[in-house]
C-alpha cells in the first residue's frame, strides 16, 4: 500500500496525508496494515449489529434453511435491529465460504478504562477476569494497560520525579496512542511535572471563575462591567 511505502521513507503522518490527500487519522489506521487485514476489517464492519444473531443464522443455514428473508425475520425476534441487506450479505458470504464467524463480545471501552485506571486491589474478581480476557483478545489493550497503570500510580502517589522516565519509556515501547500522549506532555513538561509533585491546587481559583461566569450569564450579556463587578463583590 502507498501509505506503508511512504512511511518506510520516513515521512510523518501529516506529510503522508498531504501526499495522498488523506486525513491524519485515516493514515494512522492504514499504516502498518496489509490489504488483507483492511479487507477483513471492512467485511467485519459490514456485519453491523448482526453479531448476536450470527450463530443462529449460521446454524440454520447449515441445516438447510437458506432463505435470507426467513433468516432475517427470525433474527428480528432475537433482537436484531438492522436491515435485511446485512443478513442477505452475510448469507451470501456463507455461500461463498468467506463468512466471518461471530466475534467475541468486547466490553465497553469506558469499562475497560475504569478497570485499568482503578487500583487493582479494588477490582472484584469478575472485573479482573473480564479485563484479562480483553487483554488477551486485543493486543492493543494489553500494550496500553501497563503504561496507563504506571501513569495513574504516579499521579496517585505524587511521584512527579518519575514522569520524564515514563515519557521516554512510553515513546519508545508504548502503543501509538500512549506515545502521542507522552509527546504532548513533553511539550509542557515543567508544568505537568508540578501537578503530581506539589500539593498546591488551582481548584479554588477555578471555582471562583465558574462563579463569575454564572453571574455573568444571569445578566444575559446586557449589563456593563461596572454592574458585573458590583455583583461579584457583593456576593464575595
Backbone as CSV, one residue per row, in Angstrom:
resi,resn,N_x,N_y,N_z,CA_x,CA_y,CA_z,C_x,C_y,C_z
1,UNK,0.832,-1.198,0.000,0.000,0.000,0.000,0.867,1.248,0.000
2,UNK,0.345,2.317,-0.597,1.111,3.554,-0.696,1.424,4.140,0.676
3,UNK,0.505,3.992,1.632,0.748,4.535,2.969,1.988,3.915,3.576
4,UNK,2.107,2.584,3.497,3.263,1.899,4.065,4.543,2.243,3.304
5,UNK,4.435,2.403,1.994,5.620,2.745,1.200,6.156,4.115,1.587
6,UNK,5.238,5.089,1.788,5.669,6.424,2.185,6.171,6.441,3.611
7,UNK,5.554,5.631,4.480,6.008,5.564,5.872,7.430,5.014,5.946
8,UNK,7.748,4.069,5.039,9.093,3.481,5.027,10.164,4.502,4.656
9,UNK,9.755,5.562,3.964,10.722,6.596,3.586,10.969,7.593,4.713
10,UNK,10.214,7.470,5.812,10.406,8.361,6.948,9.457,9.538,6.999
11,UNK,8.500,9.599,6.065,7.542,10.707,6.080,6.646,10.626,7.312
12,UNK,6.283,11.761,7.881,5.397,11.815,9.028,3.963,11.523,8.592
13,UNK,3.071,11.354,9.582,1.670,11.101,9.268,1.061,12.254,8.487
14,UNK,1.368,13.475,8.919,0.804,14.650,8.256,1.305,14.769,6.823
15,UNK,2.618,14.546,6.622,3.183,14.642,5.277,2.614,13.564,4.362
16,UNK,2.446,12.347,4.909,1.852,11.259,4.120,0.418,11.592,3.740
17,UNK,-0.325,12.155,4.707,-1.707,12.531,4.435,-1.813,13.568,3.344
18,UNK,-0.917,14.574,3.383,-0.941,15.613,2.338,-0.605,15.025,0.976
19,UNK,0.334,14.087,0.946,0.739,13.488,-0.322,-0.403,12.671,-0.938
20,UNK,-1.143,11.929,-0.078,-2.196,11.049,-0.573,-3.588,11.653,-0.453
21,UNK,-3.640,12.897,0.061,-4.925,13.577,0.264,-5.830,12.793,1.202
22,UNK,-5.247,12.338,2.321,-5.983,11.628,3.360,-5.805,12.373,4.671
23,UNK,-6.775,12.261,5.573,-6.614,12.903,6.873,-5.685,12.069,7.751
24,UNK,-5.176,12.681,8.803,-4.163,12.053,9.654,-4.666,10.761,10.304
25,UNK,-5.940,10.760,10.751,-6.473,9.577,11.412,-6.539,8.387,10.460
26,UNK,-6.912,8.656,9.209,-7.002,7.564,8.236,-5.619,7.004,7.912
27,UNK,-4.626,7.882,7.830,-3.259,7.415,7.567,-2.782,6.529,8.706
28,UNK,-3.072,6.939,9.963,-2.648,6.146,11.112,-3.320,4.775,11.106
29,UNK,-4.610,4.724,10.663,-5.324,3.458,10.640,-4.769,2.525,9.567
30,UNK,-4.346,3.076,8.434,-3.846,2.253,7.341,-2.388,1.838,7.519
31,UNK,-1.638,2.624,8.301,-0.198,2.368,8.419,0.068,1.019,9.089
32,UNK,1.060,0.302,8.587,1.495,-0.990,9.112,0.425,-2.081,9.010
33,UNK,-0.522,-1.916,8.077,-1.530,-2.945,7.834,-1.514,-3.308,6.358
34,UNK,-1.618,-4.617,6.082,-1.641,-5.027,4.686,-3.082,-5.008,4.166
35,UNK,-3.216,-5.200,2.875,-4.522,-5.107,2.233,-5.498,-6.150,2.768
36,UNK,-5.010,-7.340,3.068,-5.889,-8.413,3.550,-6.511,-8.035,4.899
37,UNK,-5.722,-7.435,5.791,-6.251,-7.020,7.096,-7.340,-5.973,6.933
38,UNK,-7.124,-5.020,6.028,-8.110,-3.961,5.826,-9.406,-4.499,5.241
39,UNK,-9.285,-5.455,4.299,-10.492,-6.033,3.705,-11.277,-6.834,4.736
40,UNK,-10.563,-7.570,5.600,-11.229,-8.329,6.656,-11.944,-7.413,7.626
41,UNK,-11.283,-6.306,7.974,-11.884,-5.337,8.887,-13.134,-4.712,8.291
42,UNK,-13.056,-4.379,6.985,-14.211,-3.780,6.324,-15.374,-4.763,6.256
43,UNK,-15.066,-6.028,6.007,-16.130,-7.026,5.937,-16.771,-7.221,7.305
44,UNK,-15.958,-7.188,8.367,-16.494,-7.344,9.725,-17.406,-6.180,10.074
45,UNK,-17.029,-4.952,9.668,-17.882,-3.799,9.941,-19.186,-3.914,9.172
46,UNK,-19.145,-4.555,7.983,-20.339,-4.686,7.181,-21.392,-5.574,7.824
47,UNK,-20.999,-6.387,8.817,-21.971,-7.218,9.506,-22.839,-6.400,10.441
48,UNK,-22.425,-5.173,10.720,-23.231,-4.277,11.541,-23.571,-4.884,12.881
49,UNK,-24.848,-4.747,13.285,-25.290,-5.270,14.567,-25.764,-6.698,14.499
50,UNK,-25.346,-7.463,13.489,-25.810,-8.840,13.323,-25.111,-9.804,14.260
51,UNK,-23.989,-9.395,14.867,-23.170,-10.306,15.666,-23.957,-11.187,16.631
52,UNK,-24.903,-10.649,17.433,-25.619,-11.526,18.366,-26.410,-12.630,17.683
53,UNK,-26.742,-12.462,16.395,-27.577,-13.444,15.686,-26.786,-14.269,14.685
54,UNK,-25.494,-14.033,14.572,-24.706,-14.729,13.556,-24.739,-16.245,13.763
55,UNK,-24.576,-16.699,15.012,-24.589,-18.139,15.274,-25.920,-18.756,14.849
56,UNK,-27.016,-18.042,15.117,-28.336,-18.544,14.728,-28.437,-18.668,13.205
57,UNK,-28.002,-17.628,12.506,-28.053,-17.644,11.045,-27.198,-18.779,10.493
58,UNK,-25.982,-18.937,11.032,-25.073,-19.973,10.552,-25.641,-21.370,10.791
59,UNK,-26.173,-21.617,11.987,-26.692,-22.942,12.318,-27.893,-23.313,11.454
60,UNK,-28.804,-22.359,11.271,-29.985,-22.660,10.467,-29.638,-22.805,8.991
61,UNK,-28.646,-22.070,8.530,-28.211,-22.217,7.143,-27.628,-23.618,6.940
62,UNK,-26.854,-24.109,7.923,-26.236,-25.437,7.817,-27.275,-26.548,7.812
63,UNK,-28.439,-26.287,8.425,-29.496,-27.313,8.456,-30.401,-27.257,7.231
64,UNK,-30.101,-26.371,6.280,-30.853,-26.330,5.039,-31.773,-25.142,4.877
65,UNK,-31.855,-24.289,5.877,-32.714,-23.101,5.768,-31.884,-21.968,5.179
66,UNK,-31.958,-21.797,3.885,-31.063,-20.858,3.196,-31.752,-19.584,2.742
67,UNK,-32.997,-19.398,3.130,-33.722,-18.195,2.727,-33.268,-17.003,3.559
68,UNK,-32.700,-15.994,2.900,-32.236,-14.807,3.607,-33.387,-14.094,4.310
69,UNK,-34.552,-14.035,3.651,-35.699,-13.342,4.237,-36.179,-14.042,5.504
70,UNK,-36.227,-15.385,5.471,-36.673,-16.123,6.648,-35.676,-15.968,7.799
71,UNK,-34.407,-16.017,7.470,-33.380,-15.843,8.493,-33.416,-14.421,9.058
72,UNK,-33.734,-13.463,8.199,-33.858,-12.076,8.656,-35.012,-11.928,9.641
73,UNK,-36.148,-12.540,9.323,-37.309,-12.442,10.205,-37.026,-13.103,11.553
74,UNK,-36.337,-14.234,11.529,-36.006,-14.906,12.790,-35.020,-14.069,13.607
75,UNK,-34.095,-13.395,12.932,-33.131,-12.554,13.631,-33.815,-11.387,14.330
76,UNK,-34.882,-10.881,13.719,-35.632,-9.784,14.339,-36.218,-10.212,15.677
77,UNK,-36.668,-11.460,15.756,-37.239,-11.958,17.014,-36.173,-12.141,18.082
78,UNK,-34.897,-12.203,17.674,-33.791,-12.363,18.623,-33.205,-11.027,19.062
79,UNK,-33.790,-9.934,18.564,-33.316,-8.614,18.987,-32.514,-7.868,17.946
80,UNK,-32.344,-8.440,16.759,-31.608,-7.748,15.704,-32.399,-6.527,15.234
81,UNK,-31.730,-5.392,15.091,-32.412,-4.146,14.720,-31.923,-3.578,13.394
82,UNK,-31.075,-4.319,12.689,-30.550,-3.821,11.426,-31.475,-4.106,10.257
83,UNK,-30.943,-3.907,9.054,-31.731,-4.086,7.847,-31.565,-5.463,7.231
84,UNK,-32.433,-5.765,6.293,-32.403,-7.064,5.611,-31.117,-7.245,4.809
85,UNK,-30.607,-6.145,4.234,-29.445,-6.257,3.356,-28.226,-6.805,4.091
86,UNK,-28.115,-6.529,5.395,-26.973,-7.041,6.166,-27.058,-8.560,6.279
87,UNK,-28.249,-9.060,6.599,-28.443,-10.509,6.692,-28.218,-11.159,5.329
88,UNK,-28.754,-10.559,4.277,-28.599,-11.114,2.933,-27.131,-11.163,2.524
89,UNK,-26.382,-10.101,2.878,-24.956,-10.066,2.548,-24.194,-11.166,3.298
90,UNK,-24.567,-11.384,4.557,-23.874,-12.416,5.333,-24.202,-13.812,4.811
91,UNK,-25.466,-14.045,4.422,-25.838,-15.340,3.852,-25.075,-15.587,2.551
92,UNK,-24.921,-14.520,1.747,-24.144,-14.656,0.510,-22.694,-15.009,0.814
93,UNK,-22.154,-14.436,1.897,-20.776,-14.750,2.282,-20.653,-16.198,2.737
94,UNK,-21.703,-16.713,3.406,-21.686,-18.122,3.816,-21.633,-19.026,2.578
95,UNK,-22.435,-18.686,1.564,-22.454,-19.494,0.345,-21.085,-19.518,-0.333
96,UNK,-20.385,-18.385,-0.259,-19.067,-18.301,-0.899,-17.958,-18.867,-0.020
97,UNK,-18.291,-19.181,1.244,-17.291,-19.727,2.161,-16.346,-18.701,2.731
98,UNK,-16.752,-17.425,2.744,-15.862,-16.375,3.248,-16.489,-15.642,4.431
99,UNK,-17.529,-16.220,5.036,-18.198,-15.564,6.165,-17.281,-15.521,7.372
100,UNK,-17.333,-14.410,8.089,-16.552,-14.240,9.309,-17.393,-14.689,10.488
101,UNK,-16.882,-15.573,11.353,-17.687,-16.039,12.491,-17.953,-14.917,13.481
102,UNK,-18.878,-15.162,14.381,-19.238,-14.153,15.381,-18.024,-13.784,16.216
103,UNK,-17.870,-12.492,16.448,-16.763,-12.011,17.260,-17.126,-12.087,18.736
104,UNK,-16.117,-12.348,19.551,-16.355,-12.365,20.993,-16.746,-10.967,21.456
105,UNK,-17.704,-10.917,22.346,-18.183,-9.621,22.832,-17.074,-8.884,23.578
106,UNK,-16.815,-7.655,23.181,-15.801,-6.836,23.825,-16.475,-5.864,24.783
107,UNK,-16.003,-5.778,26.015,-16.626,-4.859,26.969,-16.591,-3.423,26.479
108,UNK,-17.448,-2.605,27.043,-17.490,-1.186,26.724,-16.130,-0.551,27.006
109,UNK,-15.617,0.308,26.094,-14.311,0.950,26.324,-14.230,1.700,27.643
110,UNK,-15.357,2.297,28.082,-15.342,3.002,29.364,-15.109,2.040,30.523
111,UNK,-15.694,0.849,30.420,-15.489,-0.139,31.472,-14.028,-0.591,31.502
112,UNK,-13.465,-0.833,30.323,-12.064,-1.261,30.255,-11.150,-0.185,30.836
113,UNK,-11.423,1.076,30.484,-10.622,2.178,31.021,-10.722,2.238,32.534
114,UNK,-11.932,2.051,33.053,-12.133,2.075,34.503,-11.359,0.952,35.180
115,UNK,-11.392,-0.235,34.598,-10.668,-1.364,35.193,-9.168,-1.128,35.192
116,UNK,-8.667,-0.480,34.156,-7.225,-0.234,34.065,-6.786,0.839,35.047
117,UNK,-7.559,1.920,35.153,-7.118,3.076,35.934,-7.386,2.938,37.429
118,UNK,-8.315,2.086,37.813,-8.572,1.898,39.238,-7.480,1.060,39.885
119,UNK,-7.359,1.184,41.211,-6.408,0.335,41.933,-6.804,-1.124,41.744
120,UNK,-5.812,-1.965,41.477,-6.104,-3.364,41.179,-6.763,-4.069,42.364
121,UNK,-6.401,-3.656,43.596,-6.963,-4.324,44.765,-8.442,-3.995,44.970
122,UNK,-8.940,-2.952,44.281,-10.355,-2.587,44.417,-11.237,-3.282,43.390
123,UNK,-10.651,-3.971,42.437,-11.428,-4.659,41.409,-11.990,-5.965,41.955
124,UNK,-13.250,-6.231,41.633,-13.829,-7.512,42.028,-13.289,-8.595,41.092
125,UNK,-13.340,-9.854,41.497,-12.794,-10.939,40.666,-13.363,-10.980,39.252
126,UNK,-14.661,-10.678,39.097,-15.258,-10.732,37.760,-14.683,-9.642,36.858
127,UNK,-14.473,-8.428,37.396,-13.889,-7.347,36.601,-12.450,-7.672,36.217
128,UNK,-11.712,-8.252,37.155,-10.328,-8.644,36.859,-10.283,-9.678,35.739
129,UNK,-11.197,-10.638,35.810,-11.236,-11.684,34.784,-11.612,-11.111,33.422
130,UNK,-12.570,-10.181,33.394,-13.000,-9.581,32.123,-11.893,-8.716,31.536
131,UNK,-11.135,-8.032,32.393,-10.017,-7.231,31.890,-8.949,-8.133,31.290
132,UNK,-8.644,-9.231,31.958,-7.638,-10.151,31.433,-8.102,-10.754,30.112
133,UNK,-9.412,-11.016,30.010,-9.945,-11.559,28.757,-9.826,-10.531,27.639
134,UNK,-10.096,-9.259,27.961,-9.966,-8.199,26.957,-8.512,-8.027,26.542
135,UNK,-7.606,-8.126,27.486,-6.172,-8.013,27.156,-5.729,-9.164,26.253
136,UNK,-6.254,-10.346,26.523,-5.886,-11.484,25.697,-6.469,-11.422,24.301
137,UNK,-7.663,-10.798,24.192,-8.332,-10.737,22.893,-7.831,-9.595,22.029
138,UNK,-7.384,-8.504,22.645,-6.979,-7.322,21.889,-5.568,-6.922,22.300
139,UNK,-4.553,-7.168,21.454,-3.162,-6.834,21.797,-2.959,-5.360,22.115
140,UNK,-3.731,-4.463,21.456,-3.554,-3.041,21.706,-3.971,-2.661,23.125
141,UNK,-4.958,-3.385,23.683,-5.360,-3.139,25.066,-4.260,-3.610,26.010
142,UNK,-3.692,-4.771,25.718,-2.623,-5.307,26.565,-1.404,-4.384,26.576
143,UNK,-1.055,-3.833,25.412,0.130,-2.980,25.336,-0.082,-1.631,26.003
144,UNK,-1.342,-1.185,26.089,-1.615,0.115,26.707,-1.869,0.012,28.201
145,UNK,-2.179,-1.182,28.679,-2.591,-1.353,30.073,-1.483,-0.993,31.056
146,UNK,-0.298,-1.556,30.899,0.782,-1.331,31.863,1.231,0.130,31.928
147,UNK,1.517,0.794,30.792,1.907,2.212,30.900,0.805,3.087,31.476
148,UNK,-0.462,2.772,31.184,-1.560,3.565,31.742,-1.618,3.404,33.252
149,UNK,-1.424,2.192,33.730,-1.437,1.950,35.176,-0.249,2.619,35.858
150,UNK,0.890,2.601,35.213,2.063,3.264,35.785,1.826,4.765,35.900
151,UNK,1.194,5.348,34.877,0.917,6.778,34.903,-0.075,7.117,36.014
152,UNK,-1.129,6.312,36.151,-2.121,6.557,37.199,-1.502,6.422,38.578
153,UNK,-0.653,5.418,38.763,0.013,5.227,40.058,0.940,6.395,40.365
154,UNK,1.597,6.931,39.339,2.490,8.070,39.517,1.713,9.302,39.973
155,UNK,0.554,9.539,39.398,-0.274,10.671,39.810,-0.845,10.452,41.206
156,UNK,-1.280,9.242,41.474,-1.945,8.932,42.737,-1.004,9.109,43.929
157,UNK,0.264,8.777,43.747,1.227,8.847,44.843,2.186,10.040,44.721
158,UNK,1.861,10.973,43.816,2.646,12.209,43.639,4.136,11.908,43.420
159,UNK,4.396,11.120,42.396,5.781,10.785,42.047,6.163,11.466,40.744
160,UNK,6.059,12.795,40.751,6.345,13.561,39.549,7.768,13.416,39.048
161,UNK,8.687,13.050,39.939,10.087,12.904,39.519,10.279,11.726,38.559
162,UNK,9.277,10.842,38.474,9.368,9.691,37.562,8.766,9.974,36.193
163,UNK,8.197,11.185,36.019,7.468,11.481,34.787,8.363,11.456,33.558
164,UNK,9.556,12.003,33.661,10.451,12.046,32.491,10.800,10.637,32.021
165,UNK,11.094,9.744,32.972,11.413,8.366,32.598,10.210,7.670,31.978
166,UNK,9.000,7.972,32.509,7.794,7.349,31.960,7.568,7.802,30.524
167,UNK,7.781,9.078,30.252,7.597,9.608,28.896,8.540,8.914,27.918
168,UNK,9.790,8.796,28.326,10.775,8.165,27.442,10.403,6.710,27.162
169,UNK,9.976,5.996,28.187,9.587,4.598,28.018,8.350,4.476,27.134
170,UNK,7.368,5.371,27.343,6.132,5.316,26.561,6.393,5.619,25.091
171,UNK,7.284,6.576,24.808,7.578,6.933,23.422,8.340,5.826,22.699
172,UNK,9.155,5.078,23.424,9.989,4.056,22.794,9.256,2.728,22.623
173,UNK,8.496,2.323,23.643,7.919,0.975,23.609,6.405,0.929,23.752
174,UNK,5.754,2.069,23.990,4.311,2.061,24.168,3.576,2.066,22.844
175,UNK,2.278,1.793,22.859,1.473,1.874,21.627,1.395,3.304,21.119
176,UNK,0.940,3.477,19.885,0.935,4.794,19.253,0.183,5.834,20.075
177,UNK,-1.006,5.470,20.569,-1.822,6.448,21.303,-1.114,6.918,22.569
178,UNK,-0.489,5.999,23.286,0.232,6.364,24.508,1.463,7.194,24.171
179,UNK,2.146,6.840,23.073,3.315,7.616,22.659,2.953,9.042,22.290
180,UNK,1.821,9.225,21.611,1.360,10.574,21.254,1.028,11.365,22.510
181,UNK,0.363,10.714,23.481,0.035,11.372,24.747,1.310,11.779,25.484
182,UNK,2.300,10.894,25.513,3.564,11.208,26.177,4.264,12.382,25.498
183,UNK,4.215,12.420,24.159,4.834,13.527,23.437,4.169,14.861,23.744
184,UNK,2.847,14.855,23.915,2.152,16.100,24.250,2.524,16.576,25.646
185,UNK,2.779,15.641,26.556,3.219,16.030,27.904,4.598,16.666,27.854
186,UNK,5.461,16.116,27.017,6.822,16.632,26.923,6.845,18.103,26.494
187,UNK,5.851,18.537,25.734,5.814,19.916,25.251,5.644,20.923,26.388
188,UNK,5.077,20.493,27.509,4.915,21.387,28.660,5.305,20.625,29.918
189,UNK,6.491,20.022,29.869,6.929,19.087,30.896,6.990,19.710,32.289
190,UNK,7.499,20.924,32.383,7.672,21.548,33.699,6.331,21.745,34.406
191,UNK,5.346,22.238,33.663,4.028,22.475,34.264,3.351,21.165,34.639
192,UNK,3.444,20.150,33.764,2.799,18.872,34.048,3.475,18.179,35.224
193,UNK,4.784,18.289,35.324,5.507,17.671,36.441,5.085,18.276,37.770
194,UNK,4.769,19.560,37.763,4.368,20.225,39.007,3.070,19.646,39.562
195,UNK,2.205,19.164,38.683,0.923,18.619,39.124,1.068,17.469,40.094
196,UNK,1.733,16.368,39.699,1.876,15.236,40.618,3.035,15.390,41.608
197,UNK,3.592,16.587,41.734,4.704,16.808,42.655,4.306,17.707,43.815
198,UNK,3.681,18.849,43.506,3.335,19.822,44.532,1.943,19.548,45.106
199,UNK,1.721,20.079,46.302,0.442,19.888,46.990,-0.548,21.003,46.688
200,UNK,-0.106,22.032,45.939,-0.994,23.152,45.618,-2.053,22.716,44.607
201,UNK,-3.200,23.418,44.644,-4.293,23.111,43.729,-4.911,24.397,43.218
202,UNK,-5.320,24.368,41.962,-5.987,25.527,41.362,-7.498,25.410,41.471
203,UNK,-7.970,24.456,42.281,-9.401,24.229,42.414,-10.167,25.437,42.908
204,UNK,-9.587,26.167,43.878,-10.265,27.351,44.422,-10.413,28.420,43.343
205,UNK,-9.350,28.640,42.588,-9.396,29.632,41.514,-10.430,29.239,40.469
206,UNK,-10.438,27.967,40.082,-11.397,27.503,39.092,-12.826,27.663,39.603
207,UNK,-13.020,27.463,40.901,-14.340,27.643,41.480,-14.820,29.086,41.378
208,UNK,-13.910,30.036,41.663,-14.274,31.452,41.552,-14.567,31.834,40.101
209,UNK,-13.781,31.310,39.177,-14.018,31.594,37.757,-15.397,31.088,37.345
210,UNK,-15.752,29.897,37.792,-17.066,29.338,37.466,-18.187,30.189,38.065
211,UNK,-17.979,30.699,39.290,-18.985,31.549,39.933,-19.174,32.850,39.160
212,UNK,-18.062,33.443,38.701,-18.140,34.694,37.943,-18.881,34.479,36.624
213,UNK,-18.606,33.372,35.964,-19.286,33.072,34.700,-20.792,32.890,34.920
214,UNK,-21.148,32.268,36.045,-22.570,32.086,36.342,-23.269,33.427,36.527
215,UNK,-22.634,34.338,37.275,-23.213,35.669,37.491,-23.336,36.414,36.164
216,UNK,-22.318,36.282,35.318,-22.331,36.978,34.037,-23.471,36.467,33.154
217,UNK,-23.705,35.156,33.159,-24.778,34.587,32.334,-26.149,35.043,32.828
218,UNK,-26.263,35.281,34.124,-27.557,35.726,34.660,-27.968,37.093,34.112
219,UNK,-26.981,37.855,33.625,-27.283,39.190,33.097,-27.480,39.164,31.589
220,UNK,-27.402,37.992,30.985,-27.704,37.803,29.558,-26.909,38.747,28.654
221,UNK,-25.713,39.146,29.062,-24.856,39.993,28.250,-25.341,41.418,28.071
222,UNK,-26.286,41.861,28.878,-26.878,43.186,28.695,-26.335,44.210,29.699
223,UNK,-25.608,43.776,30.721,-25.133,44.706,31.754,-23.691,45.108,31.495
224,UNK,-23.280,46.183,32.113,-21.918,46.695,31.934,-20.957,45.979,32.879
225,UNK,-19.677,46.217,32.641,-18.648,45.633,33.503,-18.777,46.167,34.928
226,UNK,-19.213,47.417,35.065,-19.352,48.023,36.402,-20.379,47.251,37.236
227,UNK,-21.521,46.914,36.619,-22.537,46.158,37.337,-22.048,44.747,37.660
228,UNK,-21.362,44.125,36.716,-20.826,42.787,36.953,-19.859,42.801,38.126
229,UNK,-18.980,43.800,38.156,-18.011,43.918,39.247,-18.722,44.103,40.586
230,UNK,-19.769,44.931,40.606,-20.502,45.181,41.850,-21.174,43.897,42.350
231,UNK,-21.766,43.150,41.463,-22.443,41.929,41.871,-21.463,40.882,42.398
232,UNK,-20.284,40.817,41.767,-19.271,39.858,42.217,-18.794,40.226,43.615
233,UNK,-18.540,41.545,43.839,-18.052,41.972,45.164,-19.103,41.788,46.240
234,UNK,-20.378,42.007,45.913,-21.451,41.873,46.904,-21.643,40.404,47.328
235,UNK,-21.343,39.488,46.414,-21.544,38.084,46.719,-20.281,37.408,47.243
236,UNK,-19.232,38.187,47.431,-17.969,37.610,47.933,-18.057,37.369,49.438
